[in-house]
Amino acid sequence: LAYGITFPLLVGSDGKKFGKSEGGAIWLDGKKLSPYHMYQHLLRTPDSDVGKFLKMLTFLDMSEIEDIVARMDPSHPNHSGPNA
């Protein structure tokens, strides 16, 4: 008897899959990816992908994710996005 877990393919808003075959591998091992490159990757993540990635890749409460996404809107009174 075997059990398995499946996970939907992680794709960005551009439709490209998120992974090493697309040149977008994100390694958690500092020997394979420096903290600087991890930071740069996260910084370049399109705003439209942030909510989806937070939902799929973190254990944050949905209400917290919704608050983060809402604060990314430049019209939000507590805007926390670029140039905030």
N, C-alpha and C positions, 0 to 999 in steps of 0.2 A: 504494500500500500504506500502510495506517495502523495504528498501534499505540496502545493505550490501557491505562490502569491503572484498575481499579475498586477501590473501598473500601466496605466495608459502611456503611450509614447509622449514624451515631453517635447513639445514643439514651441517655438517662439511665434510672435505675431507675424513674422515674415514667412511662416510655414516650414522653416527649416528645423530639422530635428536637433535636439540639444545633445551633443555627444562628441566623442573623439573622432568619429569618421567624418564629421562636418568641420573639424578643426576647432571645435568648441569645448574640448574636454576640460572639466573642472575637477582637479584633483585635490583632495583634502590633505594629501601628504606634501609637506613643505619641500621635500626633495624633488617632487615632480612639478610643483607649481608654487612660485614664491607668493608670500602674502601680498606683495605689490601687484602682481598679475591677477590675483583673486579680487583685490579691491577694484582694479581697473575693469575687470569683467563685470562686476556688480554695478559699477558706476555707469557702464555702457548699456545696461539692461533697459530696454524701452519701458517707459511708464506703463504702457498697456500690458506688459508681461508681469509686472511686479505683483499684483494681486494674485494672479494665477500661480506664480512660483511660490509665494508665501503660503497659499492654501495647500499646495502639493508637497512642499519641501520643509515645512516647519510644523511645530506643534502649537502654534499660537491659536488662541480662541478666534473663532470667526468674527466675533464682534471687534476684536482688536485689529484684525486684518482689515475689516471694513473701515475702521477709524483711520488706519494708516493710508488706505487708498483715498479716502475722502480728503485727508489733509494734503494729498498730493495735488489736488485741484487748486489752481492759482486763485480761484475766487473764494476759497475757504478762508474764514477769518484766522485760522491757525495754520496757514499754508506752511508746509515743511519740505517743499521740493527744491529744485535748483533755484538759485537766486532768491531764496527766502530771507 
